[in-house]
């Protein structure tokens, strides 16, 4: 099953109706996986369709082309520590640069998934700072970093823009198998 087919069948989380009931199966509220994700509100809706609530601690990386259209490629990393290792993050940024170049990604979004309240803690802030830095001197821009907790998806760094650019093209195959950060980054 490809990411596109998962997104085509996964309804977005509709807003609370005030009573606490939600119509989770309303196809009219589903997110179009081919629609541009232009701003922070679009990004939150897009991520809510993929990761509506936290299940475990992991980091999701999503890729967007220069027209802000989601690419059918995402990388979930399991086993991320409470405190990010700057050297490991830098190596991950290099790997992301290669992926962005190969598949024509102009922007990258990160979602820190962790069980717990939506309030941002010191660990979350350190992850957001480290992830924002990955776009420096690399061929992609970093969109606002999101947090997925027990209460759903929220913006971890609200002051950031989306960073759309001009088209490059290229459509990769989907990859949604979780991998561990230590499997990607081999430190000397």
C-alpha positions in Angstrom: 0.0 0.0 0.0 1.4 3.4 -0.9 1.2 6.5 1.2 -1.0 8.1 -1.4 -3.6 5.3 -1.0 -3.4 5.5 2.8 -4.0 9.3 2.6 -6.8 8.8 0.1 -8.7 6.6 2.6 -7.7 8.3 5.9 -10.2 11.0 7.0 -9.0 14.2 8.6 -10.0 14.9 12.1 -13.1 17.0 12.0 -13.4 19.8 14.5 -15.1 19.1 17.8 -18.8 19.7 17.7 -18.9 21.1 21.2 -20.3 17.9 22.7 -17.1 15.9 22.2 -18.5 13.7 19.4 -16.6 13.6 16.1 -17.7 12.1 12.8 -14.4 10.3 12.0 -15.8 8.7 8.9 -17.0 11.9 7.0 -15.3 11.7 3.6 -16.2 15.3 2.9 -13.6 16.3 5.5 -10.8 14.1 4.1 -7.5 15.8 3.2 -6.6 15.7 -0.5 -3.0 14.3 -0.5 -2.3 16.1 -3.8 -3.4 19.6 -2.7 -0.7 22.1 -1.9 0.2 22.6 1.7 0.8 26.3 1.7 0.5 27.5 5.3 0.7 26.3 8.9 -3.0 25.5 9.1 -2.7 23.4 5.9 0.3 21.6 7.4 -1.5 20.8 10.7 -4.5 19.4 8.8 -2.2 17.4 6.5 -0.3 15.9 9.5 -3.5 15.2 11.4 -4.7 13.0 8.5 -1.5 11.0 8.9 -0.7 11.0 12.6 -3.9 12.1 14.5 -2.6 11.3 18.0 0.6 10.0 19.5 1.2 6.3 19.7 4.9 6.1 20.5 8.0 8.4 20.6 9.3 8.9 17.1 10.2 11.6 14.6 8.3 11.9 11.3 9.9 13.6 8.3 7.6 14.7 5.4 8.7 16.1 2.0 7.1 18.7 -0.2 7.9 19.7 -3.7 8.6 23.3 -4.8 4.8 23.9 -5.4 4.1 22.8 -1.8 2.6 19.5 -2.9 3.3 16.6 -0.5 5.6 14.0 -2.0 4.6 10.4 -1.4 7.6 9.9 0.8 7.8 10.1 4.6 10.4 8.8 7.1 9.3 7.8 10.6 12.3 7.4 13.0 11.8 5.3 16.1 13.9 5.3 19.2 14.7 9.0 19.3 16.2 10.2 22.6 14.7 12.8 24.9 17.7 15.1 24.1 18.8 15.3 20.5 22.4 14.5 19.7 23.6 17.4 17.5 26.1 15.3 15.6 23.5 12.6 14.8 21.1 15.3 13.7 23.7 16.9 11.5 24.3 13.5 9.8 20.5 13.1 9.4 20.4 16.5 7.8 23.0 15.3 5.3 21.0 12.2 4.5 17.8 14.4 4.1 19.8 16.7 1.7 20.5 13.7 -0.5 16.8 12.6 -0.4 15.6 16.1 -1.1 17.9 16.5 -4.1 17.0 13.1 -5.5 13.3 13.5 -5.2 13.0 17.3 -5.8 11.9 18.2 -2.3 12.0 22.0 -1.7 10.8 21.8 1.9 10.8 19.3 4.7 8.4 19.2 7.7 9.1 17.4 11.0 6.6 16.0 13.4 7.8 15.1 16.9 5.4 12.3 18.1 5.4 11.5 21.7 2.8 10.3 24.2 1.8 13.0 26.7 0.2 16.4 27.0 0.4 18.9 24.1 2.3 21.4 26.3 5.8 22.0 25.0 8.6 20.9 27.4 12.4 21.6 27.4 13.0 18.4 25.4 10.5 19.4 22.7 12.1 22.9 22.4 15.6 21.4 22.0 14.3 19.1 19.2 12.6 22.0 17.5 15.8 24.1 17.6 17.9 21.2 16.3 15.4 20.3 13.5 15.1 24.0 12.3 18.9 24.1 12.0 18.9 21.2 9.5 17.8 23.5 6.7 20.8 25.8 7.0 23.2 25.4 4.0 21.2 22.5 2.7 19.0 22.3 -0.5 15.7 22.3 1.5 13.9 24.7 3.8 12.4 23.5 7.1 8.7 24.2 7.7 7.4 24.8 11.2 8.1 21.9 13.5 4.9 20.1 14.7 4.2 18.2 17.9 1.9 15.2 18.0 0.8 14.4 21.5 -2.2 12.8 23.2 -4.4 15.8 22.3 -3.5 15.7 18.6 -1.2 17.9 16.5 0.0 21.4 17.4 2.7 23.8 16.2 5.9 23.4 18.2 7.4 26.6 16.8 4.6 28.9 15.9 6.7 31.8 14.6 8.0 29.9 11.5 6.7 30.2 8.0 6.1 27.5 5.4 8.8 28.3 2.8 7.2 27.5 -0.6 9.5 27.7 -3.7 9.4 27.1 -7.4 8.8 23.6 -9.0 11.6 21.1 -9.7 9.5 17.9 -10.3 10.1 14.3 -9.6 7.8 11.8 -8.0 9.3 9.1 -5.7 7.8 5.8 -4.5 6.3 5.8 -1.0 8.2 4.6 1.9 6.5 4.5 5.3 8.4 1.7 7.1 9.7 2.9 10.4 13.5 2.9 10.9 15.6 3.7 13.9 17.8 6.7 14.0 20.8 4.5 14.9 20.2 2.5 11.7 20.6 5.6 9.6 23.3 7.5 11.4 26.6 5.6 12.1 28.9 7.7 14.1 32.7 7.0 13.9 
